[in-house]
Amino acid sequence: MHISRASLSNDYCSSVLSPNIPGPFQPSDEMMLMFYSYYKQATLGPCNIPRPAGFWDSRGKAKWDAWNSLGNMTKEEAMMNYVDDIQLVSPFNKN
């Protein structure tokens, strides 16, 4: 399926905003890490920072691990995955 870069960018921006809309759906921690990793990959590209080292920073380590697990995924692919996955769980993004 071919989607224009402008259309993908618009869909992605709309999807990033929708989780802030209140509603009954509460995503799991794993799902939030997945969305976080796609967001970081789409906005910054592959993870290129060191893993947090502090014993008490388990949340930072989990976020880093999720982002780093995407490897060299392209920004466009991360945007598409974010949009596709948010549409599965958000009634506000059904096309």
Residue, then its C-alpha position, 0 to 999 in steps of 0.5 A: m500500500h502506497i501512502s503519501r508522505a504528507s498523508l502519513s505525516n497528517d495521520y501520525c500527528s492526529s494519532v499522537l494527539s488522540p491518546n490525550i483525549p479522555g476515555p475509558f481505554q487505559p493502555s497497558d504499560e507494554m502498549m505505552l512503551m510500544f507507542y513511546s518507541y514508535y514516537k521516538q523512532a519517528t521523531l528522532g530516528p534510531c536510538n543513539i543514546p546510552r542506556p540509563a545506568g542508575f539502579w533506580d531508573s527502571r522506567g528509563k531503562a524500559k523506555w530505552d530498551a523499547w526504543n532501541s529494540l526498533g533498530n534501524m526502522t525508518k521514521e516512516e515505518a515507525m509513523m505507519n506502525y504508530v498510526d496502525d496500532i493506535q487505530l486498533v485501540s482508539p475509537f477517535n482514529k477510525n478511518 
